[in-house]
Amino acid sequence: MAQAFQSHDHQLEVHGHEHIHVTHHAKGGTRGEIEHLTAVHTHDHNHSAFDHAHAPHDNPTREHEHEAHIHDHAHPTKS
C-alpha cells in the first residue's frame, strides 16, 4: 500500500557533500562512439527554502545524497 504524501517545508540550508558530474566525450571514429566521463568534488552549497509534499523519507540525509539537483557553481551558497 502506498504511503500518503506529507506536506512540509524545508528551511534555507547551507551544507556540503560530494557532487558527481557526468560528461559525454565524443571518441570519434566511424561509429560516433561516446563515452561517459565522471568527476567528483565536494563544496558547500545552499538549498533555498521551499514547501512540498511527498511520501515520507526513510532516511532523508542518505536519500538526498542520491538525488540529482542543480547548483550555481559560480556562487554555490548564494543561488
N, C-alpha and C positions, 0 to 999 in steps of 0.2 A: 504494500500500500504506500502510495506517495505521501511524503510529509507536506503539511500545509506551509505555504510561504509565510515568512515572518517579516513584517516591515520594521526597519530600523535605520538609524543614521550612523554615519561614520564621521568623527571629528577630523579636522585637519591633522595630519601626521607627517613627520619627517623621520625617515629611518633609512637604513642601508641593507642591501642584500645583493647577492650575485645577479647579474644580468647576462643573459645568453643571447648573442647576436648570431643570426644565420644569414649568410650572403650567398648569392648564386654566382659561381665563377664559370664563365664560358671557356671550356677547354679547347674549343675549335674543332678542327678535323672535319671530315666529310659528313659525320652524323650530327654535328652541332651539339656535342656532348656538354652537359652541365654538371658540375659537382657542387655540393654544399660545403661551405667553409664556416666553421663556428669559432667564436671568440667569447671569452668570459671575462667580466670585470666586476668590481664592486665599488659603489659610491653611494653617498647619501642622496635621497630624492624625496619629494613630497607626494602626498596624496591629498587632493582637495577634499573638503567636507562635502558629503552628499547623503541623500536618503535613497533607499531602495528596498526591495523585498526579494527574498529567495528562500529556498529550503535551508534549514539550519545547517551550519557548518559542523562537521565532526571535529575538525582541528583547524581553526581559522589561520593560524600562523603558517602551518605546513601547506595548507591549500593555497594561500596567497603566493607562496614561492613558485607555484606551478602555473599561475595564471599569466596569460600574455597581457601586457599593458604597455602603454606608450609614455615616454618621459621626454621632457625637453632637456636634452643633454647639454645644451649651451647654458641653461640656468636650471639645473636639476632640482633645486629646493625652492624655486620661485614660480613654477608654472601653475 
